[in-house]
């Protein structure tokens, strides 16, 4: 069986073409006509591939690479083997990504899984729904009453869009995704298996006599250019809306509770859990498996280390980590002190209690 690559293969290029697409400079101009056919990592690249190097951890792979050309900073340029053409760049990985986006543009947004150019006959669309020209709906999708969907949007197979939902233009709704009580902007990418707009987890606790459910009457508002990873859940608000700010990128398997507000251009890695009614500012980055308690405020530009538990507010531009999270420098000092106590056989910092 022939090996499938799934994505459209880029046309042949030359090193001169590559340099023109980037801010990189071809060090040896005599190699400007050298052909390039695709991109690869250092260890898998062949003579027709372009690769990049920006981390000393992979110095051995650079030394043994068979690549035809390499994007590299001036700092590491002397380490590139003689047979590899050098493209000097201030930020090699950024330029590599720019080239990849140009050569593999078909990977940047999901297309119809079924190869549809219109609405599949098996899709169920309520007569009051309004779909602009150019909307693609894959088989077995369900679109409810009064839904509005903008041109260029793709609705995946088996997706369910509930009554009155608004979805903007050039969006992608992945297969098996469900959306209700939501208003979604333009160029929003929602990967398969997401659940958006379901009840938030709100109960009045009565102990042994049971618990009283709190009505969840808010919405989910997702602004332009947001990307949401597979299996992520976003609860609708109770008294206020749950809001995802413009340009925010959310990884797979993230839980966002009711009334959460996430600012613009944030980065949320996989398996994060955000409890209800917390507020995250702009340009915040949260590592994988971070958990944040309800009603906490995370300031603009803050960073939280993976697997941290946050129970207190974090100021703007704070760097926090640990369980429970605290300023990173303090956390590291405490770890070093604890390791020293264990190593020295003491039970407290004063040196008492030696075995």
Phi and psi in degrees as GROMACS dihedral restraints (atoms count N, CA, C in turn):
[ dihedral_restraints ]
;  ai    aj    ak    al  type     phi  dphi    fc
    3     4     5     6     1   -67.9    20    10
    4     5     6     7     1   140.6    20    10
    6     7     8     9     1   -74.6    20    10
    7     8     9    10     1   128.9    20    10
    9    10    11    12     1   -89.7    20    10
   10    11    12    13     1   140.5    20    10
   12    13    14    15     1  -102.4    20    10
   13    14    15    16     1   -15.0    20    10
   15    16    17    18     1    71.5    20    10
   16    17    18    19     1   -36.9    20    10
   18    19    20    21     1  -105.1    20    10
   19    20    21    22     1   150.8    20    10
   21    22    23    24     1   -60.2    20    10
   22    23    24    25     1   130.2    20    10
   24    25    26    27     1   -80.9    20    10
   25    26    27    28     1   138.5    20    10
   27    28    29    30     1   -72.0    20    10
   28    29    30    31     1   157.7    20    10
   30    31    32    33     1   -71.6    20    10
   31    32    33    34     1   164.7    20    10
   33    34    35    36     1   -62.7    20    10
   34    35    36    37     1   142.2    20    10
   36    37    38    39     1  -130.6    20    10
   37    38    39    40     1   171.6    20    10
   39    40    41    42     1  -117.8    20    10
   40    41    42    43     1   166.7    20    10
   42    43    44    45     1   -62.9    20    10
   43    44    45    46     1   -30.9    20    10
   45    46    47    48     1   -63.6    20    10
   46    47    48    49     1   -40.7    20    10
   48    49    50    51     1   -62.7    20    10
   49    50    51    52     1   -44.3    20    10
   51    52    53    54     1   -62.0    20    10
   52    53    54    55     1   -45.7    20    10
   54    55    56    57     1   -60.5    20    10
   55    56    57    58     1   -36.6    20    10
   57    58    59    60     1   -68.6    20    10
   58    59    60    61     1   -26.1    20    10
   60    61    62    63     1   -80.6    20    10
   61    62    63    64     1   -11.1    20    10
   63    64    65    66     1  -131.7    20    10
   64    65    66    67     1  -176.0    20    10
   66    67    68    69     1   -96.8    20    10
   67    68    69    70     1    13.2    20    10
   69    70    71    72     1   -81.9    20    10
   70    71    72    73     1   156.1    20    10
   72    73    74    75     1  -120.0    20    10
   73    74    75    76     1   127.1    20    10
   75    76    77    78     1   -72.6    20    10
   76    77    78    79     1   115.4    20    10
   78    79    80    81     1   -66.1    20    10
   79    80    81    82     1   -42.3    20    10
   81    82    83    84     1  -104.3    20    10
   82    83    84    85     1    97.0    20    10
   84    85    86    87     1   -62.2    20    10
   85    86    87    88     1   -21.4    20    10
   87    88    89    90     1   -67.3    20    10
   88    89    90    91     1   -13.7    20    10
   90    91    92    93     1   -99.4    20    10
   91    92    93    94     1    14.9    20    10
   93    94    95    96     1   -62.0    20    10
   94    95    96    97     1   -28.4    20    10
   96    97    98    99     1   -87.5    20    10
   97    98    99   100     1     0.9    20    10
   99   100   101   102     1   -62.7    20    10
  100   101   102   103     1   129.4    20    10
  102   103   104   105     1   -76.5    20    10
  103   104   105   106     1   150.8    20    10
  105   106   107   108     1  -130.1    20    10
  106   107   108   109     1   132.2    20    10
  108   109   110   111     1  -132.6    20    10
  109   110   111   112     1    79.6    20    10
  111   112   113   114     1    99.7    20    10
  112   113   114   115     1   173.0    20    10
  114   115   116   117     1  -119.1    20    10
  115   116   117   118     1   152.6    20    10
  117   118   119   120     1  -159.0    20    10
  118   119   120   121     1   163.3    20    10
  120   121   122   123     1   -74.4    20    10
  121   122   123   124     1   164.4    20    10
  123   124   125   126     1   -54.1    20    10
  124   125   126   127     1   -43.2    20    10
  126   127   128   129     1   -81.4    20    10
  127   128   129   130     1   -14.6    20    10
  129   130   131   132     1  -113.6    20    10
  130   131   132   133     1    -4.0    20    10
  132   133   134   135     1   -71.7    20    10
  133   134   135   136     1   146.1    20    10
  135   136   137   138     1  -113.6    20    10
  136   137   138   139     1  -175.5    20    10
  138   139   140   141     1   -61.2    20    10
  139   140   141   142     1   -19.2    20    10
  141   142   143   144     1   -99.1    20    10
  142   143   144   145     1     4.9    20    10
  144   145   146   147     1  -102.6    20    10
  145   146   147   148     1   151.3    20    10
  147   148   149   150     1  -101.1    20    10
  148   149   150   151     1   136.7    20    10
  150   151   152   153     1  -131.5    20    10
  151   152   153   154     1  -172.3    20    10
  153   154   155   156     1  -145.8    20    10
  154   155   156   157     1   159.7    20    10
  156   157   158   159     1  -143.1    20    10
  157   158   159   160     1   126.7    20    10
  159   160   161   162     1  -150.3    20    10
  160   161   162   163     1    17.8    20    10
  162   163   164   165     1  -144.7    20    10
  163   164   165   166     1   121.0    20    10
  165   166   167   168     1   -61.4    20    10
  166   167   168   169     1   -18.3    20    10
  168   169   170   171     1   -57.9    20    10
  169   170   171   172     1   -26.4    20    10
  171   172   173   174     1  -108.0    20    10
  172   173   174   175     1    26.2    20    10
  174   175   176   177     1   -61.7    20    10
  175   176   177   178     1   -38.0    20    10
  177   178   179   180     1   -63.9    20    10
  178   179   180   181     1   -38.0    20    10
  180   181   182   183     1   -68.2    20    10
  181   182   183   184     1   -35.7    20    10
  183   184   185   186     1   -63.1    20    10
  184   185   186   187     1   -43.6    20    10
  186   187   188   189     1   -63.2    20    10
  187   188   189   190     1   -30.5    20    10
  189   190   191   192     1  -106.4    20    10
  190   191   192   193     1     4.4    20    10
  192   193   194   195     1   -65.7    20    10
  193   194   195   196     1   148.3    20    10
  195   196   197   198     1  -104.9    20    10
  196   197   198   199     1    13.2    20    10
  198   199   200   201     1   -62.4    20    10
  199   200   201   202     1   153.7    20    10
  201   202   203   204     1   -81.4    20    10
  202   203   204   205     1   -29.5    20    10
  204   205   206   207     1  -152.3    20    10
  205   206   207   208     1   154.7    20    10
  207   208   209   210     1  -143.1    20    10
  208   209   210   211     1   130.4    20    10
  210   211   212   213     1   -80.5    20    10
  211   212   213   214     1   127.7    20    10
  213   214   215   216     1  -154.3    20    10
  214   215   216   217     1   150.8    20    10
  216   217   218   219     1   -78.5    20    10
  217   218   219   220     1   161.9    20    10
  219   220   221   222     1   -59.3    20    10
  220   221   222   223     1   -30.7    20    10
  222   223   224   225     1   -58.8    20    10
  223   224   225   226     1   -38.7    20    10
  225   226   227   228     1  -105.6    20    10
  226   227   228   229     1     5.0    20    10
  228   229   230   231     1   -56.9    20    10
  229   230   231   232     1   -39.1    20    10
  231   232   233   234     1   -67.4    20    10
  232   233   234   235     1   -16.4    20    10
  234   235   236   237     1   -85.4    20    10
  235   236   237   238     1    -8.2    20    10
  237   238   239   240     1   -75.6    20    10
  238   239   240   241     1   130.1    20    10
  240   241   242   243     1   -57.4    20    10
  241   242   243   244     1   153.0    20    10
  243   244   245   246     1   -62.7    20    10
  244   245   246   247     1   -30.2    20    10
  246   247   248   249     1   -77.7    20    10
  247   248   249   250     1    -6.7    20    10
  249   250   251   252     1  -101.4    20    10
  250   251   252   253     1   123.6    20    10
  252   253   254   255     1   -69.2    20    10
  253   254   255   256     1   139.6    20    10
  255   256   257   258     1  -103.0    20    10
  256   257   258   259     1   126.6    20    10
  258   259   260   261     1  -110.3    20    10
  259   260   261   262     1   107.0    20    10
  261   262   263   264     1   -80.3    20    10
  262   263   264   265     1   130.0    20    10
  264   265   266   267     1  -143.2    20    10
  265   266   267   268     1   146.1    20    10
  267   268   269   270     1   -65.6    20    10
  268   269   270   271     1   -41.1    20    10
  270   271   272   273     1  -128.3    20    10
  271   272   273   274     1    89.4    20    10
  273   274   275   276     1   -58.4    20    10
  274   275   276   277     1   -42.3    20    10
  276   277   278   279     1   -66.9    20    10
  277   278   279   280     1   -40.9    20    10
  279   280   281   282     1   -59.5    20    10
  280   281   282   283     1   -43.3    20    10
  282   283   284   285     1   -67.9    20    10
  283   284   285   286     1   -36.2    20    10
  285   286   287   288     1   -61.2    20    10
  286   287   288   289     1   -42.6    20    10
  288   289   290   291     1   -65.7    20    10
  289   290   291   292     1   -40.7    20    10
  291   292   293   294     1   -58.7    20    10
  292   293   294   295     1   -41.6    20    10
  294   295   296   297     1   -66.9    20    10
  295   296   297   298     1   -43.8    20    10
  297   298   299   300     1   -59.7    20    10
  298   299   300   301     1   -40.5    20    10
  300   301   302   303     1   -63.7    20    10
  301   302   303   304     1   -34.2    20    10
  303   304   305   306     1   -74.1    20    10
  304   305   306   307     1   -43.4    20    10
  306   307   308   309     1   -79.7    20    10
  307   308   309   310     1   -28.9    20    10
  309   310   311   312     1  -123.8    20    10
  310   311   312   313     1    51.8    20    10
  312   313   314   315     1   -63.9    20    10
  313   314   315   316     1   -22.6    20    10
  315   316   317   318     1   -72.3    20    10
  316   317   318   319     1   -10.2    20    10
  318   319   320   321     1   -88.9    20    10
  319   320   321   322     1    -8.5    20    10
  321   322   323   324     1   -78.5    20    10
  322   323   324   325     1   -22.4    20    10
  324   325   326   327     1  -144.0    20    10
  325   326   327   328     1   139.3    20    10
  327   328   329   330     1   -62.4    20    10
  328   329   330   331     1   144.5    20    10
  330   331   332   333     1  -110.7    20    10
  331   332   333   334     1   178.8    20    10
  333   334   335   336     1   -58.9    20    10
  334   335   336   337     1   128.3    20    10
  336   337   338   339     1   -69.7    20    10
  337   338   339   340     1   -21.2    20    10
  339   340   341   342     1  -101.1    20    10
  340   341   342   343     1    -0.2    20    10
  342   343   344   345     1    75.9    20    10
  343   344   345   346     1    21.7    20    10
  345   346   347   348     1   -71.7    20    10
  346   347   348   349     1   149.5    20    10
  348   349   350   351     1  -115.0    20    10
  349   350   351   352     1    -0.1    20    10
  351   352   353   354     1  -152.6    20    10
  352   353   354   355     1  -138.1    20    10
  354   355   356   357     1  -103.2    20    10
  355   356   357   358     1   123.8    20    10
  357   358   359   360     1   -66.6    20    10
  358   359   360   361     1   142.3    20    10
  360   361   362   363     1   -59.1    20    10
  361   362   363   364     1   -29.4    20    10
  363   364   365   366     1   -85.1    20    10
  364   365   366   367     1    -5.1    20    10
  366   367   368   369     1   -67.7    20    10
  367   368   369   370     1   145.3    20    10
  369   370   371   372     1  -109.2    20    10
  370   371   372   373     1   113.0    20    10
  372   373   374   375     1  -124.7    20    10
  373   374   375   376     1   122.0    20    10
  375   376   377   378     1   -64.1    20    10
  376   377   378   379     1   142.4    20    10
  378   379   380   381     1   -61.3    20    10
  379   380   381   382     1   -21.5    20    10
  381   382   383   384     1   -88.8    20    10
  382   383   384   385     1    -5.7    20    10
  384   385   386   387     1   -70.8    20    10
  385   386   387   388     1   146.3    20    10
  387   388   389   390     1  -120.4    20    10
  388   389   390   391     1   114.8    20    10
  390   391   392   393     1  -112.8    20    10
  391   392   393   394     1   122.9    20    10
  393   394   395   396     1   -68.0    20    10
  394   395   396   397     1   163.3    20    10
  396   397   398   399     1   -58.4    20    10
  397   398   399   400     1   141.7    20    10
  399   400   401   402     1    91.7    20    10
  400   401   402   403     1     2.1    20    10
  402   403   404   405     1   -77.4    20    10
  403   404   405   406     1   137.3    20    10
  405   406   407   408     1  -109.6    20    10
  406   407   408   409     1   130.1    20    10
  408   409   410   411     1  -126.5    20    10
  409   410   411   412     1   118.8    20    10
  411   412   413   414     1   -80.1    20    10
  412   413   414   415     1   168.2    20    10
  414   415   416   417     1   -55.8    20    10
  415   416   417   418     1   143.9    20    10
  417   418   419   420     1    68.0    20    10
  418   419   420   421     1     9.2    20    10
  420   421   422   423     1   -70.9    20    10
  421   422   423   424     1   150.7    20    10
  423   424   425   426     1  -124.2    20    10
  424   425   426   427     1   125.3    20    10
  426   427   428   429     1  -124.5    20    10
  427   428   429   430     1   120.9    20    10
  429   430   431   432     1   -86.9    20    10
  430   431   432   433     1  -173.1    20    10
  432   433   434   435     1   -62.7    20    10
  433   434   435   436     1   139.8    20    10
  435   436   437   438     1    62.3    20    10
  436   437   438   439     1    16.3    20    10
  438   439   440   441     1   -70.2    20    10
  439   440   441   442     1   144.4    20    10
  441   442   443   444     1  -124.2    20    10
  442   443   444   445     1   130.3    20    10
  444   445   446   447     1  -133.0    20    10
  445   446   447   448     1   130.8    20    10
  447   448   449   450     1   -84.7    20    10
  448   449   450   451     1   161.4    20    10
  450   451   452   453     1   -59.7    20    10
  451   452   453   454     1   146.2    20    10
  453   454   455   456     1    84.1    20    10
  454   455   456   457     1    -3.9    20    10
  456   457   458   459     1   -83.7    20    10
  457   458   459   460     1   142.8    20    10
  459   460   461   462     1  -114.4    20    10
  460   461   462   463     1   125.1    20    10
  462   463   464   465     1  -105.2    20    10
  463   464   465   466     1   117.9    20    10
  465   466   467   468     1   -74.3    20    10
  466   467   468   469     1   166.6    20    10
  468   469   470   471     1   -60.2    20    10
  469   470   471   472     1   132.5    20    10
  471   472   473   474     1    75.6    20    10
  472   473   474   475     1     3.7    20    10
  474   475   476   477     1   -69.8    20    10
  475   476   477   478     1   149.8    20    10
  477   478   479   480     1  -125.4    20    10
  478   479   480   481     1   119.7    20    10
  480   481   482   483     1  -112.8    20    10
  481   482   483   484     1   115.3    20    10
  483   484   485   486     1   -80.9    20    10
  484   485   486   487     1   172.9    20    10
  486   487   488   489     1   -54.3    20    10
  487   488   489   490     1   139.3    20    10
  489   490   491   492     1    71.3    20    10
  490   491   492   493     1     3.7    20    10
  492   493   494   495     1   -66.6    20    10
  493   494   495   496     1   143.6    20    10
  495   496   497   498     1  -116.2    20    10
  496   497   498   499     1   128.0    20    10
  498   499   500   501     1  -126.8    20    10
  499   500   501   502     1   128.8    20    10
  501   502   503   504     1   -76.6    20    10
  502   503   504   505     1  -159.7    20    10
  504   505   506   507     1   -91.5    20    10
  505   506   507   508     1   150.4    20    10
  507   508   509   510     1    58.6    20    10
  508   509   510   511     1    37.5    20    10
  510   511   512   513     1   -98.6    20    10
  511   512   513   514     1   167.8    20    10
  513   514   515   516     1  -134.5    20    10
  514   515   516   517     1   126.3    20    10
  516   517   518   519     1  -113.0    20    10
  517   518   519   520     1   113.1    20    10
  519   520   521   522     1   -68.9    20    10
  520   521   522   523     1   161.3    20    10
  522   523   524   525     1   -55.5    20    10
  523   524   525   526     1   141.3    20    10
  525   526   527   528     1    65.6    20    10
  526   527   528   529     1    15.5    20    10
  528   529   530   531     1   -82.4    20    10
  529   530   531   532     1   144.1    20    10
  531   532   533   534     1  -119.8    20    10
  532   533   534   535     1   135.9    20    10
  534   535   536   537     1  -134.0    20    10
  535   536   537   538     1   129.1    20    10
  537   538   539   540     1  -146.0    20    10
  538   539   540   541     1   156.3    20    10
  540   541   542   543     1    49.8    20    10
  541   542   543   544     1    44.8    20    10
  543   544   545   546     1  -136.7    20    10
  544   545   546   547     1   146.4    20    10
  546   547   548   549     1  -120.5    20    10
  547   548   549   550     1   123.4    20    10
  549   550   551   552     1  -123.7    20    10
  550   551   552   553     1   134.2    20    10
  552   553   554   555     1   -79.7    20    10
  553   554   555   556     1  -156.4    20    10
  555   556   557   558     1   -92.6    20    10
  556   557   558   559     1   152.9    20    10
  558   559   560   561     1    55.2    20    10
  559   560   561   562     1    43.4    20    10
  561   562   563   564     1  -100.5    20    10
  562   563   564   565     1   127.1    20    10
  564   565   566   567     1  -107.9    20    10
  565   566   567   568     1   116.6    20    10
  567   568   569   570     1  -115.3    20    10
  568   569   570   571     1   113.4    20    10
  570   571   572   573     1   -79.9    20    10
  571   572   573   574     1   169.4    20    10
  573   574   575   576     1   -58.5    20    10
  574   575   576   577     1   148.6    20    10
  576   577   578   579     1    77.7    20    10
  577   578   579   580     1    16.9    20    10
  579   580   581   582     1   -82.4    20    10
  580   581   582   583     1   153.2    20    10
  582   583   584   585     1  -125.8    20    10
  583   584   585   586     1   119.4    20    10
  585   586   587   588     1  -128.6    20    10
  586   587   588   589     1   126.3    20    10
  588   589   590   591     1    95.7    20    10
  589   590   591   592     1     7.5    20    10
  591   592   593   594     1   -75.1    20    10
  592   593   594   595     1   171.9    20    10
  594   595   596   597     1   -52.3    20    10
  595   596   597   598     1   139.7    20    10
  597   598   599   600     1   -76.5    20    10
  598   599   600   601     1   165.5    20    10
  600   601   602   603     1   -88.6    20    10
  601   602   603   604     1    87.2    20    10
  603   604   605   606     1  -129.1    20    10
  604   605   606   607     1   117.9    20    10
  606   607   608   609     1  -144.0    20    10
  607   608   609   610     1   145.7    20    10
  609   610   611   612     1   -91.7    20    10
  610   611   612   613     1   123.7    20    10
  612   613   614   615     1   -86.1    20    10
  613   614   615   616     1   124.9    20    10
  615   616   617   618     1  -113.8    20    10
  616   617   618   619     1     7.0    20    10
  618   619   620   621     1    70.8    20    10
  619   620   621   622     1  -135.2    20    10
  621   622   623   624     1   -65.7    20    10
  622   623   624   625     1   -17.2    20    10
  624   625   626   627     1   -88.0    20    10
  625   626   627   628     1     2.8    20    10
  627   628   629   630     1   104.3    20    10
  628   629   630   631     1  -175.4    20    10
  630   631   632   633     1  -133.0    20    10
  631   632   633   634     1   147.1    20    10
  633   634   635   636     1  -102.9    20    10
  634   635   636   637     1   121.2    20    10
  636   637   638   639     1   -72.4    20    10
  637   638   639   640     1   134.6    20    10
  639   640   641   642     1   -91.5    20    10
  640   641   642   643     1   127.6    20    10
  642   643   644   645     1   -58.6    20    10
  643   644   645   646     1   137.9    20    10
  645   646   647   648     1  -110.1    20    10
  646   647   648   649     1    94.8    20    10
  648   649   650   651     1  -105.3    20    10
  649   650   651   652     1     6.2    20    10
  651   652   653   654     1   -87.2    20    10
  652   653   654   655     1  -169.5    20    10
  654   655   656   657     1  -128.4    20    10
  655   656   657   658     1   176.7    20    10
  657   658   659   660     1  -112.3    20    10
  658   659   660   661     1   126.5    20    10
  660   661   662   663     1  -114.2    20    10
  661   662   663   664     1   119.3    20    10
  663   664   665   666     1  -117.5    20    10
  664   665   666   667     1   118.1    20    10
  666   667   668   669     1   -83.3    20    10
  667   668   669   670     1  -179.8    20    10
  669   670   671   672     1   -62.5    20    10
  670   671   672   673     1   150.2    20    10
  672   673   674   675     1    65.3    20    10
  673   674   675   676     1    25.1    20    10
  675   676   677   678     1   -87.2    20    10
  676   677   678   679     1   144.9    20    10
  678   679   680   681     1  -124.2    20    10
  679   680   681   682     1   133.8    20    10
  681   682   683   684     1  -126.2    20    10
  682   683   684   685     1   121.4    20    10
  684   685   686   687     1   -74.1    20    10
  685   686   687   688     1   164.7    20    10
  687   688   689   690     1   -58.5    20    10
  688   689   690   691     1   140.8    20    10
  690   691   692   693     1    74.7    20    10
  691   692   693   694     1     7.7    20    10
  693   694   695   696     1   -78.7    20    10
  694   695   696   697     1   145.5    20    10
  696   697   698   699     1  -121.5    20    10
  697   698   699   700     1   135.6    20    10
  699   700   701   702     1  -129.2    20    10
  700   701   702   703     1   109.2    20    10
  702   703   704   705     1   -76.8    20    10
  703   704   705   706     1   145.0    20    10
  705   706   707   708     1   -73.4    20    10
  706   707   708   709     1   161.3    20    10
  708   709   710   711     1   -72.8    20    10
  709   710   711   712     1   166.1    20    10
  711   712   713   714     1   -94.6    20    10
  712   713   714   715     1   -72.7    20    10
  714   715   716   717     1   -96.0    20    10
  715   716   717   718     1   -28.1    20    10
  717   718   719   720     1  -121.1    20    10
  718   719   720   721     1   171.2    20    10
  720   721   722   723     1   -81.4    20    10
  721   722   723   724     1   152.1    20    10
  723   724   725   726     1   -86.2    20    10
  724   725   726   727     1   129.0    20    10
  726   727   728   729     1  -127.6    20    10
  727   728   729   730     1   130.6    20    10
  729   730   731   732     1  -113.8    20    10
  730   731   732   733     1   118.1    20    10
  732   733   734   735     1   -76.6    20    10
  733   734   735   736     1   161.5    20    10
  735   736   737   738     1   -52.5    20    10
  736   737   738   739     1   133.9    20    10
  738   739   740   741     1    75.4    20    10
  739   740   741   742     1     3.5    20    10
  741   742   743   744     1   -73.2    20    10
  742   743   744   745     1   141.5    20    10
  744   745   746   747     1  -119.7    20    10
  745   746   747   748     1   121.7    20    10
  747   748   749   750     1  -116.1    20    10
  748   749   750   751     1   131.0    20    10
  750   751   752   753     1   -80.1    20    10
  751   752   753   754     1  -174.1    20    10
  753   754   755   756     1   -70.4    20    10
  754   755   756   757     1   151.1    20    10
  756   757   758   759     1    57.8    20    10
  757   758   759   760     1    45.2    20    10
  759   760   761   762     1  -102.9    20    10
  760   761   762   763     1   137.0    20    10
  762   763   764   765     1  -107.7    20    10
  763   764   765   766     1   121.3    20    10
  765   766   767   768     1  -117.2    20    10
  766   767   768   769     1   115.6    20    10
  768   769   770   771     1   -78.4    20    10
  769   770   771   772     1   176.0    20    10
  771   772   773   774     1   -67.3    20    10
  772   773   774   775     1   146.7    20    10
  774   775   776   777     1    69.2    20    10
  775   776   777   778     1     9.1    20    10
  777   778   779   780     1   -71.9    20    10
  778   779   780   781     1   138.6    20    10
  780   781   782   783     1  -117.3    20    10
  781   782   783   784     1   121.4    20    10
  783   784   785   786     1  -113.8    20    10
  784   785   786   787     1   130.7    20    10
  786   787   788   789     1   -75.4    20    10
  787   788   789   790     1  -164.1    20    10
  789   790   791   792     1   -85.2    20    10
  790   791   792   793     1   143.9    20    10
  792   793   794   795     1    57.5    20    10
  793   794   795   796     1    39.0    20    10
  795   796   797   798     1   -88.3    20    10
  796   797   798   799     1   158.5    20    10
  798   799   800   801     1  -123.1    20    10
  799   800   801   802     1   120.1    20    10
  801   802   803   804     1  -120.5    20    10
  802   803   804   805     1   114.9    20    10
  804   805   806   807     1   -80.3    20    10
  805   806   807   808     1   179.6    20    10
  807   808   809   810     1   -66.1    20    10
  808   809   810   811     1   150.4    20    10
  810   811   812   813     1    63.3    20    10
  811   812   813   814     1    27.7    20    10
  813   814   815   816     1   -76.1    20    10
  814   815   816   817     1   145.2    20    10
  816   817   818   819     1  -122.4    20    10
  817   818   819   820     1   117.9    20    10
  819   820   821   822     1  -111.5    20    10
  820   821   822   823     1   114.5    20    10
  822   823   824   825     1   -73.9    20    10
  823   824   825   826     1   167.8    20    10
  825   826   827   828     1   -65.2    20    10
  826   827   828   829     1   151.6    20    10
  828   829   830   831     1    63.6    20    10
  829   830   831   832     1    24.5    20    10
  831   832   833   834     1   -94.8    20    10
  832   833   834   835     1   160.8    20    10
  834   835   836   837     1  -126.5    20    10
  835   836   837   838     1   127.9    20    10
  837   838   839   840     1  -117.1    20    10
  838   839   840   841     1   130.0    20    10
  840   841   842   843     1   -76.9    20    10
  841   842   843   844     1  -165.7    20    10
  843   844   845   846     1   -80.8    20    10
  844   845   846   847     1   150.7    20    10
  846   847   848   849     1    57.6    20    10
  847   848   849   850     1    35.8    20    10
  849   850   851   852     1   -90.8    20    10
  850   851   852   853     1   141.7    20    10
  852   853   854   855     1  -121.5    20    10
  853   854   855   856     1   125.2    20    10
  855   856   857   858     1  -116.8    20    10
  856   857   858   859     1   126.5    20    10
  858   859   860   861     1   -73.3    20    10
  859   860   861   862     1   169.2    20    10
  861   862   863   864     1   -58.5    20    10
  862   863   864   865     1   141.7    20    10
  864   865   866   867     1    65.3    20    10
  865   866   867   868     1    19.4    20    10
  867   868   869   870     1   -68.7    20    10
  868   869   870   871     1   137.6    20    10
  870   871   872   873     1  -118.9    20    10
  871   872   873   874     1   133.0    20    10
  873   874   875   876     1  -125.0    20    10
  874   875   876   877     1   130.8    20    10
  876   877   878   879     1   -71.3    20    10
  877   878   879   880     1   163.2    20    10
  879   880   881   882     1   -70.2    20    10
  880   881   882   883     1   154.2    20    10
  882   883   884   885     1    64.9    20    10
  883   884   885   886     1    14.5    20    10
  885   886   887   888     1   -85.3    20    10
  886   887   888   889     1   150.7    20    10
  888   889   890   891     1  -117.2    20    10
  889   890   891   892     1   128.1    20    10
  891   892   893   894     1  -110.7    20    10
  892   893   894   895     1   120.3    20    10
  894   895   896   897     1   -74.1    20    10
  895   896   897   898     1   163.3    20    10
  897   898   899   900     1   -54.4    20    10
  898   899   900   901     1   137.4    20    10
  900   901   902   903     1    75.6    20    10
  901   902   903   904     1     5.6    20    10
  903   904   905   906     1   -70.5    20    10
  904   905   906   907     1   155.2    20    10
  906   907   908   909     1  -129.7    20    10
  907   908   909   910     1   134.5    20    10
  909   910   911   912     1  -125.4    20    10
  910   911   912   913     1   126.7    20    10
  912   913   914   915     1   -66.4    20    10
  913   914   915   916     1   147.9    20    10
  915   916   917   918     1   -53.3    20    10
  916   917   918   919     1   144.3    20    10
  918   919   920   921     1    67.4    20    10
  919   920   921   922     1    23.3    20    10
  921   922   923   924     1   -89.3    20    10
  922   923   924   925     1   152.4    20    10
  924   925   926   927     1  -113.0    20    10
  925   926   927   928     1   119.9    20    10
  927   928   929   930     1  -108.0    20    10
  928   929   930   931     1   121.3    20    10
  930   931   932   933     1  -119.9    20    10
  931   932   933   934     1    -7.8    20    10
  933   934   935   936     1  -121.9    20    10
  934   935   936   937     1   158.5    20    10
  936   937   938   939     1   -59.9    20    10
  937   938   939   940     1   146.8    20    10
  939   940   941   942     1  -117.2    20    10
  940   941   942   943     1   128.1    20    10
  942   943   944   945     1   -71.2    20    10
  943   944   945   946     1   166.2    20    10
  945   946   947   948     1   -55.9    20    10
  946   947   948   949     1   137.1    20    10
  948   949   950   951     1    64.0    20    10
  949   950   951   952     1    14.7    20    10
  951   952   953   954     1   -68.8    20    10
  952   953   954   955     1   148.8    20    10
  954   955   956   957     1  -118.1    20    10
  955   956   957   958     1   104.3    20    10
  957   958   959   960     1  -121.7    20    10
  958   959   960   961     1   158.1    20    10
  960   961   962   963     1  -169.9    20    10
  961   962   963   964     1   168.2    20    10
  963   964   965   966     1   102.1    20    10
  964   965   966   967     1  -178.8    20    10
  966   967   968   969     1  -136.6    20    10
  967   968   969   970     1   109.2    20    10
  969   970   971   972     1   -75.0    20    10
  970   971   972   973     1   151.8    20    10
  972   973   974   975     1   -65.6    20    10
  973   974   975   976     1   145.8    20    10
  975   976   977   978     1  -151.5    20    10
  976   977   978   979     1   171.9    20    10
  978   979   980   981     1   -51.9    20    10
  979   980   981   982     1   136.0    20    10
  981   982   983   984     1   -57.8    20    10
  982   983   984   985     1   -41.3    20    10
  984   985   986   987     1   -61.8    20    10
  985   986   987   988     1   -41.7    20    10
  987   988   989   990     1   -64.7    20    10
  988   989   990   991     1   -43.6    20    10
  990   991   992   993     1   -58.8    20    10
  991   992   993   994     1   -45.9    20    10
  993   994   995   996     1   -63.6    20    10
  994   995   996   997     1   -41.4    20    10
  996   997   998   999     1   -61.2    20    10
  997   998   999  1000     1   -39.9    20    10
  999  1000  1001  1002     1   -66.1    20    10
 1000  1001  1002  1003     1   -39.0    20    10
 1002  1003  1004  1005     1   -63.4    20    10
 1003  1004  1005  1006     1   -45.3    20    10
 1005  1006  1007  1008     1   -62.4    20    10
 1006  1007  1008  1009     1   -42.4    20    10
 1008  1009  1010  1011     1   -63.3    20    10
 1009  1010  1011  1012     1   -42.2    20    10
 1011  1012  1013  1014     1   -65.3    20    10
 1012  1013  1014  1015     1   -43.0    20    10
 1014  1015  1016  1017     1   -61.8    20    10
 1015  1016  1017  1018     1   -37.2    20    10
 1017  1018  1019  1020     1   -65.5    20    10
 1018  1019  1020  1021     1   -42.2    20    10
 1020  1021  1022  1023     1   -60.3    20    10
 1021  1022  1023  1024     1   -44.5    20    10
 1023  1024  1025  1026     1   -65.2    20    10
 1024  1025  1026  1027     1   -43.5    20    10
 1026  1027  1028  1029     1   -63.9    20    10
 1027  1028  1029  1030     1   -39.9    20    10
 1029  1030  1031  1032     1   -85.8    20    10
 1030  1031  1032  1033     1    -5.1    20    10
 1032  1033  1034  1035     1    74.8    20    10
 1033  1034  1035  1036     1    28.2    20    10
 1035  1036  1037  1038     1  -105.1    20    10
 1036  1037  1038  1039     1   164.6    20    10
 1038  1039  1040  1041     1  -111.1    20    10
 1039  1040  1041  1042     1   -10.1    20    10
 1041  1042  1043  1044     1  -150.8    20    10
 1042  1043  1044  1045     1   163.8    20    10
 1044  1045  1046  1047     1   -63.2    20    10
 1045  1046  1047  1048     1   -16.4    20    10
 1047  1048  1049  1050     1   -83.0    20    10
 1048  1049  1050  1051     1    -4.9    20    10
 1050  1051  1052  1053     1    88.7    20    10
 1051  1052  1053  1054     1     5.2    20    10
 1053  1054  1055  1056     1   -81.5    20    10
 1054  1055  1056  1057     1   160.6    20    10
 1056  1057  1058  1059     1    80.7    20    10
 1057  1058  1059  1060     1    25.3    20    10
 1059  1060  1061  1062     1   -63.7    20    10
 1060  1061  1062  1063     1   145.8    20    10
